[in-house]
Amino acid sequence: MLEWRGSSGRNRSDTSAVTAVFLTGAMIGVATGLLLAPQSGEETRARIRQKAKDKMDRAKGRAGQVTDTARERAGQAAEAAGQAARSTIAGDDNRTTRQGRRRSSTDNGDELLP
Protein backbone atom coordinates (compact mmCIF):
# COMPACT_ATOMS: atom_id res chain seq x y z
CA MET A 1 0.00 0.00 0.00
CA LEU A 2 1.29 3.49 -0.83
CA GLU A 3 1.52 6.19 1.82
CA TRP A 4 1.77 9.90 1.23
CA ARG A 5 5.15 11.34 2.17
CA GLY A 6 5.95 15.00 2.73
CA SER A 7 9.01 16.83 1.39
CA SER A 8 11.19 15.44 4.19
CA GLY A 9 10.43 11.86 3.24
CA ARG A 10 8.43 11.14 6.40
CA ASN A 11 4.81 10.23 6.41
CA ARG A 12 2.16 12.29 8.20
CA SER A 13 1.88 10.01 11.18
CA ASP A 14 5.64 10.23 11.88
CA THR A 15 5.58 14.04 11.74
CA SER A 16 2.53 14.22 13.97
CA ALA A 17 4.10 11.88 16.49
CA VAL A 18 7.33 13.88 16.63
CA THR A 19 5.40 17.13 17.04
CA ALA A 20 3.24 15.66 19.79
CA VAL A 21 6.28 14.34 21.67
CA PHE A 22 8.06 17.69 21.32
CA LEU A 23 5.08 19.70 22.59
CA THR A 24 4.51 17.25 25.45
CA GLY A 25 8.16 17.56 26.49
CA ALA A 26 8.00 21.34 26.31
CA MET A 27 4.89 21.45 28.50
CA ILE A 28 6.47 19.09 31.03
CA GLY A 29 9.59 21.27 31.10
CA VAL A 30 7.62 24.47 31.67
CA ALA A 31 5.51 22.88 34.39
CA THR A 32 8.56 21.45 36.13
CA GLY A 33 10.31 24.82 35.97
CA LEU A 34 7.34 26.59 37.52
CA LEU A 35 6.89 24.01 40.25
CA LEU A 36 10.55 23.79 41.18
CA ALA A 37 11.43 27.50 40.91
CA PRO A 38 13.24 28.28 44.16
CA GLN A 39 11.83 31.78 44.61
CA SER A 40 9.76 34.50 43.01
CA GLY A 41 11.12 37.11 40.64
CA GLU A 42 10.94 39.76 43.34
CA GLU A 43 12.97 37.60 45.70
CA THR A 44 15.50 36.91 42.96
CA ARG A 45 15.92 40.64 42.24
CA ALA A 46 16.35 41.38 45.95
CA ARG A 47 18.99 38.67 46.20
CA ILE A 48 20.84 40.03 43.16
CA ARG A 49 20.66 43.55 44.63
CA GLN A 50 22.13 42.33 47.94
CA LYS A 51 24.95 40.43 46.22
CA ALA A 52 25.78 43.52 44.12
CA LYS A 53 25.89 45.65 47.29
CA ASP A 54 28.16 43.10 48.98
CA LYS A 55 30.52 43.10 45.99
CA MET A 56 30.54 46.92 45.92
CA ASP A 57 31.39 47.08 49.63
CA ARG A 58 34.17 44.55 49.13
CA ALA A 59 35.55 46.54 46.18
CA LYS A 60 35.48 49.77 48.22
CA GLY A 61 37.38 48.05 51.04
CA ARG A 62 39.99 46.75 48.62
CA ALA A 63 40.32 50.19 47.02
CA GLY A 64 40.96 51.67 50.47
CA GLN A 65 43.70 49.12 51.09
CA VAL A 66 45.34 49.89 47.74
CA THR A 67 45.16 53.63 48.46
CA ASP A 68 46.76 53.17 51.89
CA THR A 69 49.55 51.03 50.41
CA ALA A 70 50.17 53.58 47.64
CA ARG A 71 50.39 56.43 50.16
CA GLU A 72 52.80 54.46 52.31
CA ARG A 73 55.05 53.63 49.36
CA ALA A 74 54.94 57.22 48.09
CA GLY A 75 56.07 58.38 51.54
CA GLN A 76 58.90 55.86 51.51
CA ALA A 77 59.95 56.99 48.02
CA ALA A 78 59.88 60.65 49.07
CA GLU A 79 62.01 59.89 52.12
CA ALA A 80 64.51 57.93 50.00
CA ALA A 81 64.67 60.78 47.48
CA GLY A 82 65.24 63.27 50.29
CA GLN A 83 68.06 61.18 51.73
CA ALA A 84 69.64 60.81 48.29
CA ALA A 85 69.41 64.57 47.72
CA ARG A 86 70.94 65.33 51.13
CA SER A 87 73.82 62.91 50.59
CA THR A 88 74.45 64.33 47.12
CA ILE A 89 74.52 67.88 48.46
CA ALA A 90 76.78 66.90 51.36
CA GLY A 91 79.26 65.12 49.07
CA ASP A 92 80.73 67.92 46.89
CA ASP A 93 82.73 65.40 44.84
CA ASN A 94 79.52 64.20 43.18
CA ARG A 95 78.30 67.65 42.07
CA THR A 96 78.41 68.73 38.45
CA THR A 97 79.21 72.08 36.85
CA ARG A 98 76.76 74.19 34.88
CA GLN A 99 78.21 72.72 31.68
CA GLY A 100 77.22 69.24 32.86
CA ARG A 101 80.74 67.95 33.51
CA ARG A 102 82.05 66.59 36.77
CA ARG A 103 84.00 68.89 39.03
CA SER A 104 87.71 68.39 38.70
CA SER A 105 90.52 69.31 41.07
CA THR A 106 91.29 72.40 38.93
CA ASP A 107 87.75 73.85 39.14
CA ASN A 108 87.46 76.74 41.58
CA GLY A 109 83.79 75.94 42.37
CA ASP A 110 82.30 79.10 40.86
CA GLU A 111 80.38 77.14 38.25
CA LEU A 112 78.93 74.48 40.56
CA LEU A 113 75.20 73.88 40.51
CA PRO A 114 73.43 74.42 43.82
N, C-alpha and C positions, 0 to 999 in steps of 0.2 A: 504494500500500500504506500502511496506517495504522501509525504507530509510537506506542508508549506514551510519554507525556510526564509528567514529575513536576510538582510545584506551581510550579517555577520556569520551566516552559516548555521545558526542555531534555530531551533524551532520555537514556536510561540510558548509552549509550555516550559521550556528551559529558561527563557527570558523572564517569564512571569515568576517562576520559582526563585530565580536569583534576586529579582526585585523584591519579592516578598521577604526573603531571608535578610536582605540588606536593610529594609525598612524595619523589620522586627528587631534586628540587632541595634539599629539606631535608637529605637524607642526604649529598649532595655538599657542602653547606655545612658540616655538622658534621665530615665527614671532612677537608675542607680546613682548617678551624679547628684540628683536632687535629694535623694534620701540620705546619702552618705556625706553631704557637704558638711564640713566641720563647724561652720559658723555663717552668719548672715553677711551680706555685703557691707553693712554698716560696721559690723564687728571687724571685718577684714580691713576696712579703711582705717579704723581706729588703731588697729594693730600695726599697720604700715606707718601711720603717723608717729606712733610711739617709737618704733624702731628707727625711723628717720631722725627723731629728736635725740635718741640715744647716740646715734652715729655722729650727729652734729656736736653734741656735748663732748664726745670722745675726741673728735677732730680739734675742737677748741682747746681742750686740755693738752693735746699733743703740740699744737701750735704755740701754746704758752711755754712748753718745755723747750721747744726749738728756739724761741725768742730768748729765753733765759740763757741757754747755752751760747747763742750767738753773741749776746751782750758780754758774757763772761770771757769768751775768746777774744772779742774786740778789745776788752780791757787789758787782757794779757798781751795782745799784740801792741797796744799803745805803750804799755810799760816797757816792753822789750825794745821798741823803737826809741823811747826816751833814754833808756840805758845806753843803747848804741850811739845815740847822738851825743850824750854826755861823755862817753869814752872817746869818741872821735874828737870832740872839742878839747878834751883834756890832753890828748896825745897829739902835739903839734906836728910830729913826724908824718902823720897821715893826712895832713891838710894839703889842699892843692892851691895853685896860684890862679889868678883870674884868667890866665891863658889856658887853664886846664891841665897844666903839667905839675908834676910832683915838686915839692920844695926841695931844693938841693942845698948843700952846705954853703954855696956862694950867694944864695938869695939873702937879701937883707930883711925880708918879711913885710916890706911895704905893699906887696901885691897879693898878700894872702887873703883868701876869702874869709869872712867872719864865720 
